[in-house]
């Protein structure tokens, strides 16, 4: 801080500098005035003396005085005035009439100043040290002079008066006058600058100093809820204070707005996760109900994100209206909304709310949108939202509207599935980074042939220690960690690359999620177009997931078959409305679900269902494939039923390399 100046010190320094500058200018100006005044006064004084002496001499010359008489008068004047020297010199014309003096002639010829005066010019001269003044006055012929000086005319120079005197007679009084003037000037300037400093300090410096002090107080205290008041009539200072107060008010406005926004969800207007964290600090026994909209991504893809946002806001409104003042509702982000309540939740009230959400449509621009939600209930202050999230995931996995998780459930290991998924998510990410996502191929034998000509592509993960993991161990984690689509794209690319130069047909498993995701679908179709023989590619659509988007499935099947691929329905017999799919979808193969094949030699009902599927498929011109054929007994059964292709461990296990086939 030492390197900076305060306003008062700066003003004082400026005034002191100006004071000295004014004094210096005053002294310099006084010296200049003195020099000019001294010259003018000396010249006027010398001229007056010369004219006075000439007039005396003129009178005496008219009375008939000669040269020697005049010199007596001059000598007397020289004696009367100390430091005064008067001499007279005649011109040549005067010497022609009255005679010439050699000493006088020598002086006239040797003194350039006298010569100059003899030409009619008044000569004024001050010596180098300024102590002596010399004035040479030319005596010019007047009318009355011609009677004696008959050889001249009016205006001619008859001679000169050479007067020398000390400058002290003039400079001493002038110095005293200049000194008095400087003293007066100094006192006047000091008074003026003192008054100026007082006014500047009181009217400008002090208000600005108070203003900066108050600004510093606001900055140190972080209190932006107060304005600054400065008593000043200076317009610029009042404007400066007004601008600062306006700036503070705008800062306060945006600060309050940012605080509000940091605790408020911008879409729904509900308090957000930060607000929830503070809210939970004041609750001793909280219960959290976490709501999640099912398949919001599909809704966004189909209707657009604007509609998806409207649905989220509508769900928030329904929850807030239903709970009345029982607790508080927060939005965590995405499609997750949580209801926090002190104590237990009324399950009957919650079920009524879920029924209202799931069965009453949302009105949007004259149309109706139906949604469904799952919810998870967490209880206990410790890890409340995490428990509700685990319960929500369990509700989805078990296809139940509500699941519950308390501290007791957590201690009993109910969240073991959740922790296992977290661990597998980490393993999956590392496997992608290290290129440990593998393609395995299981042979499919056509009945009547000795060697398989088809293979199903299966996914495996190779652990860091070399262990090979099958989908049952990691697929759930892949779907819940948003890595599933990436895995599909990776497997399709690797399978087509591997099979590019092979002579076999091969199938690739696709789910509804793969087909509904536009980037993934387009990626697969582009790879199919670049494959040299697309007729060797079979897409197996999983039937274990309910196929409720017939338009999407039909469009994909149409595009894939136009390129040359074939289509199979996988796990046929395990889902819903199976024959409806067969009739409506343009497929080539039906893969009968393993749950039917594995018991075909022991369970009469399974055998009847399989025979029905095979008969229907053949009537429709479709080929059938039996999965899970793991014994000779089962193989003989499916052959006798007329099934076209056999797949299972009895035919061959999945393998990474099929060169040995």
N, C-alpha and C positions, 0 to 999 in steps of 0.2 A: 504493500500500500504506500510505501514511502516515495515511490516514483510518480505518484499521482498528486495533483493539486486540488484543493477545495475551491469552490467558486469564490469564496471570500479572499483567499490568498491570491488567486489569479487576478481578481479585480484590483487588489492592493498593488500587486506587481505592475499591472498595466498602468495604474495611476501614477506610481512612482516613476516609471519609465517616461510617461508623458510629461510629468513635472520636470524632470531633468532635461528632457528634450526641449521643453518650453523655455527653461532658464538658459540653456545653451543658445537657443535661437534668439532670445532677448539680448544676451550679452553680445553675440555676433552682430546683431542688428544695431546695437548701441555703438559698437566700435565703428561700424560702417557709417553710421550717422555722424559720429564724432569726426571722422576723417573728412567727410563731405562738408560738415559745418565749419570745421577748422579752416579748410581751404577757402570757403566762401567768405567767412568772416575776415580772415587775414587779407584777402584780396580787396574786399570792400573798405576795410580800414586803411590799407595802403593807398588806395585810390583817393580816399577822402583826404588823407594827409598830404598826398602829392598835390591835389587840386588846391588845398588850403595854402600850402607853401608857395605854389605858383602864383596864386592871387596876390600874396604879400609881395613877392618879387615883381609882379607886374606893376603894382602900384608904385613901388620904389623906382623901377626903371622909367616909369612915366615922369617921375620927379627928377630924372636925370642921373640916377645912381648907375655906377659902372660895375664891372666884374668884381673888383676887390670889395666894393661896398656890399654887394650881394653875398659874397663869401663870408663876410663878418656876420650877417644875419644867420646864414646857414650854420656857421660854427657855434653861434650862440644857441641855436635850437638844439644842436647836437649835445651841448653841455647841459641843457635844461632837462633833457629826457635820456635817462640811462638806457643804454642799449640801442639808442637811435643814432643812425648814421645817414647823413644827407649829403649828397654830392651832385654837382651840376656839370654838364658837359655841353659845349656849343657845337653847332654844326659847321660845316665848311663855309657856308654862305655868311654866317655871322662872323667867322674868322676873317673872311675877305674884307669886311668893313672895319672890324674893331681890332684886328690883329690875332695872331695864332700863338697858343701856349704849347710848348713841345711836350710837357708831361701829360697835358690833357689829350693831345693828339695821340700819344703812345698808348694811353689807356683805351681810347676809343677804338683804335685799330686792333688792339689785342683782345678785347672783350667781345665775344660774339653776341652776348645778350644786348649790349649797348648798341652794337651795329644793327641788331634787329629792331630796337626801339627807334634808332635814327631813321628807319624806313617807315615810321608812323604807327608801329604796332605796340600796344601796351604789353609789357613782359612781366609775368608773375612767376616767382620761383621760390620754392622751399627747399632748403638743403636736405641731405640724406637723413640726418638724425632728427629733422623736424624742429630744430631749435631756433632757426633764423629764417625770417621772411624777407625777401627782396622784391621790390617793385620798381620797375624802370618806366617812368612816365614821359611820353614824348610831348614836348611843348610845341604846339602847332601855332602857326601865324594866324593872327586875327586881323581884322580890318584896321584897328588902331595901331597895329605893329608896323604897318607898311611905311609909315612916315619916317621911321628910323631905319627899318630894314627894307630899303628900297629895292634890293636885288631879289626879293622873295615875293611870293603871292600867297593869298589866303589858303591855308591848308598845308603849306610847307612846314617841315620840322626845323625849328630854329635851335633845338637842343633837347636834352633829356634831364630829368631829375632821377637820380639813383638813390632810392631810400631803402635802408636796411634796418630792421628792428627785431627784437626777440619775440618768439611766439608765445612766451609765458604769459604775456599780457592778455592773450586770448584763450590759451589752452587750459590755464589753471581754473578760471571760472567755468569753462566748458566741462572739464573733468568733474568738477563738483556737481554740476547739473546732471551729468551722465550718472554719477554715483547715486544721487538722490533718486534719479529715475529707475535705476536698477533695484535699489532697495524697495521702492514702491512696487515695482513690477514683481519682485520676489514675494512680497507680502500678499499682493493681490492674487498671484497665481496659486500660492499655498492655500489661501482662503477659498478660492474658486474650486481647487481640486479637493479640498477637504469637504466642502459642501457637496461636490459631485460624488465623492466616495460615500458619504453618508446616505445620499439619495439612492445611489445605485445599490448599496448594501441593503437598505431598508426596503426599497421597492422591488428589487429584482433578485439580489443574491440570497437574502434571508428567505423569501418565499420558495425559491428553487431548492435551497438547502433543506427546508422543512418538507418539501415535496419528496426529495430523494430519501430523507430519513424515514418518512412514512412508507415509501415504496419498499425500503429495506426491511422495515418491520413486518410488512405483509409477506415479503419473500421468506423471512426467517420463521414466521409463525405459520406459514401455509394457510392463512385465513383469507380466502378470496371472497368472503361474504360481506365485505365492508368496502365503502367508498372513501376516497380521500377528499377532505375539504381544506382549501387554502384561501385565506383572506388576502386577496390581492386585486387591485384595480387594473393591473397590466393585462391587456387583452390576450397577448400571446400566452401568458402564464395560465390564465383562466381556460384558454383553449386546450393547453397541454394537459391540465388537470381533467378537463371534460373528456378529452380523447382517452386518457388513461382509465378513467372510470368506465367509459364505454367498453374499452378493451377488457377490463376486469369483468364487466357484466357478461360479455360474450364468452370469455373463458369460463366463467361460472356456469353459463348456460350449457356450453358443450361439455363441461366437466360433469355436470349433473346428468346430462343426456348420456354420456359415455358410461357413467356409473349405472344408470338405469339399464342401458343396453347390455352391459356386461352381466346383469342379473336377470335379463328378460330375453326370451326367445323372440326373434324378430318376425317369425312367420305367424305364430299362434298368439303372441302376446302373453303367454304363460311365463312364470319364472323358470329359469333354466337350471343347469346342473350346479353352477356356482351358488345360486340362491338356495338350492336344495341342500348343499353342503352346510351353509350357515343355518338353515332351518332345522336340520337334524341335531345341531348342537344343543337346542333347547328342549328336545324331546327325550324322555327317559325310556319309554317302551314303544318304539315306533313299529308300525307295520307298513310294508310297501306292496302295492299292487302294480305290477309292471304290465302295461298293455302293449301289444305289437300287432300291426296290421299284416295279415297274411298276403303274401305275393304282391306287395306294393310295387315291386319292380315291374311285374307284368302289367299292372294297371298303368304305370307311368309310360311304359313302352307302347301300350295300346291307345291310351287317351291323351298322353302328353303330361309333362311335369306340372303344368298349371292345374290340371285336374287332380293330380296326386297331392299337390299342396292343399287344394280345396278339401280333399278328403281328410287329410291330417287335421286341418282346422275344424272341420265338422265333428270329427271324433273327439277332439279336445273340448268342444262346446258341449257335446252330449255328456261327457264325463263330468265336467264342471257343474252342469245343470242337475245331474243325477245325485251327486254327493251332497248338494246343498252346502252347508257350512261344516260338513263332517270331514275335517282334514283339509289338505291342500293338494293341488295338482301341479305337476311340473313336466316340462318336455326335456328329455335327455338328449334329443337329436334324432335325425332320421324319422322313423315311424314308431319310436318308443316314447310312451307317455306313462308317467308314474303317479299314482295316488298315494300320498303319505297320510297316515292317520295315527293318532295316539291311541294305543290299546288295540283291541281285536277288531277285525273286519266282520261285518254282518254278511255272511255268505249268501243268505237269501236276497239281500239287497244287491250284492254283486252279480248273482245269477240273473236277476231281473235286468240289470244294466247290460250284461252280455247278450241277453235275448233281444233287447231293444237295438243294440248295435248290429247284431248279426241278421236280424229279420226285418228291420225297418230300413228301407232304402234311403240313400242320400239324394236329395233333389239338386240337380245341376243343370241350369239353362233348359228347363223343361223336360229333362231326361232323368232317369233313375239309375243310381249306381249302388250295387250291393257289395258289402265288404264283410269279411269275417275276421275276428281277432282271437288270439290266445292271450292268456295272462298267467303270470307267475307271481306267487305271494311269498314274500320274504319277511321274516319276523326276527327282531332282536337288533340292538344298537350296533353290534359288531358286524361289519361287512354286509350291511343291509341290502344295498343295491345288487351286490354280487350274488347274494342268495336268491333275490327275486329274479335275476337274470338266469341263474341255473334252473330255477323252477320253471321259468318261461320256456327254456330249451327242452326241458323234460316234457312239458305240456305239448310242445310241437312234435317231439319224437314219439310220444305215446298217443298222439291225436286226441288229446283231452282238452277241454276248454280251460281248465284250471289245474295248476299243480302248486303244491305248498312246500316251503322249506324253512325250517326254523333252526336254531342253534343245535337242538337235539338231532335233527336230521343230518346236519353237517358233521356232527361228531360221529354219527353212525356210518358215515361214508357215502351219503347220498349224492355227494358232488364228485364222486370218483370219476364218473363219465366225463364231467366237465374238465377236470384236471388232465384226464387222459387225452382229451381233444387238444388242450393247450400244448401238451408235450408233443403230440403228433403234428400239430401245426408247425412247430419249430423244426421238426425232422423233415417235413415236406419242403419247407423253404430251403433248407440246407441241401436236400436232394436235388432240387431244381438248380441250385447254384453249382453243384458238383457234377451235374449230368448223370444222376443215379436213378432217373426214371427210365424203366426198362420195358420193352415189348416182349411178351411171351406169346407163343402160338400153340394152340391145341388142335390136333388133327381131327377132321370130320370125314368119316369114311362113307362113301356111297355104297349102298347095299348091292352086292354082286361084283365089286371090284376088290382087288387084293391090297391096293395102296391108296391112301387118302390123297385127294386132289384139292381139298379145301381145308382152310384153317381159320379158327376164330382168334382174333387178336385180343390178348389180355394184358392188363397193366400189372407191373410189379415194381417194388422199390427195393433198391439194394442199400442196406444199412452201411454205416461206416466200417463195421466189423466184417462186412461181406454177407451178412444174413439177408435172405430174400423174403420180403413181406408181401402178402397177398392183399387184395382190396378190402377184405373184411376187417383188416386191422387199421386201415387209414382212410377209407373212403368217406366215412362220416365226418372226420376232421377236415377233409378236403372240401366237402360241400359247405361246412359251416365257417370255413376260413376264407372263402372266396377264391380258393385255388383250384376248384373243380374244373372250371372252363379252361384254365391254362393247362391242366393235365390232359383234358380231351384233345386240345390242339396239338400238344406235344406227342401224344400217342398216335394220332392220325398222321402227323408228319413223319414220325419214325417208321411207322408200319408201311406207308407208301414208299418211303425211301428204301427200306429193306426189301420189299416185294417187287421193286421196279424191274429187276432183271430175272425174277423167278417166274416159273410157269404156272403157279398155283392161284386159285381164287382165295380170297381172304375176307373175313367179315370184321366190321368195326362197330362197337356198341355205342349208340347215341341215346341220350335221355331227352325228355321234353325240355329240360333246361338248356341243353346244347342247341336244340333246334330253335327255341324261342329267343336265344341271344343272337341278334342279327350279326354282329362282328364274327362270332364263332361259326355261325352257319355259312356266311360268305367265305370265310377262310377255308372251310372244309370243301365247299364247292369249287373254289379256285384250285385247290390241290387236286381235286378229282379231274378238273379240266386238263391239268398239266400231266396227269398220269397217262402213260402210253397206251394202256389197255383198260379203260374204265369199266368194261364189262366183267373184269375179274374182281371188282369191288362190290361187297355186299354190306349194306348198312342195316344193323340190327337195332330196331327201335324197342326200347324196354317197355314191356306192357305191364310191369309190376306197378308203375306209376299210372294213375288214372289219366287217360288221354282225353283232355277236355278242350283242347284247342285244335279241332279238326281242320280248320282253315290253314293254320300254320303247318300242321303235319302234311296235309294234302299238297300244299305249295312246295314244301321241301321234297316230297316224294316225286312230284312232277318234274322239278328241276333236276334232281339227281338221275331220274330215269331218262330224261332227255339227253343227258351227257353219256349215259350208258350203264349206270350202276344198277344193282338189284336191291330189293328191299325185303327184309324179314321182320316178322313180329316175334320178339323174344319173350320167353317165359309165358307163353300162351297157356291160359288156363288158371292164372294166378290173380288176374285183375277183375275188371268190371266190363260187362257188355262186350264180351270177346267177339262174338259172331258179328255184332254190329260193326266192329272195327274191320273185320275181314271183308265184309260186304262193301263198306264205304271207302276203304283205303286200297289203293292199287299196289298190292304186295306180290311177292314171288314165293316166299317161304314162310312156314309156320314152325317155330321152335317150341316144342311142347315142354311145359314147365317141369323141372326136375322133381318136384314134389309128387307129380303123378307117375313119372317113370320109375323112380326108385322103389315104389311099392307095387309095381304092376304085376309081379309074379305072386304076390301074397294078398293083395287087396282087390277084390272083385269089382268094387265100385270104381277104383282108379282105372282098371282095365276097360270098363264100359265107357268111361269118359274119354279115354285115349282113342278107343275104336271109333267113337262118335266124331272126334276131332279129325282123325285120319280120313274117315269117309267123307266128311264135309269138305275137307281141303281138296281131296281128289275130284269131288264133284265140281269144285270151283277152279280146277286146273292148277292147284298150288302144290308145291313140294313140302314134305314134312321132315323135320329133324328131331330126333330124340336125344335129349341131354341126360347126363348122369348115368350112362350105361357103364357100370363098374363090374359087371360079372357076365360070364357066358350065358347064364340062365336068362338074364334080362335081355341080352342081345338076341337070343333065339326068340323070345316073346315078341320084341318089336319087329323083327324080320317077318314073323308070321302075321303080324297085323298089317303089313304092307307099308311100313314107314320107309321113306326113301333114303335118309341119311342117319348115321349113328355117330354120337359123340360121347366120350366119357373116358375114364381111366382105363377101362378094358381095351379101348382102342389106342389110347396114348395120352400121357400126361403133358401138360403145358411145358414147352421148352423154349429156350432163348434162340437156339440155332436149329434150323430144320434141314440142314445139309445132309444129315444122316438118314432122312426118310427115303 
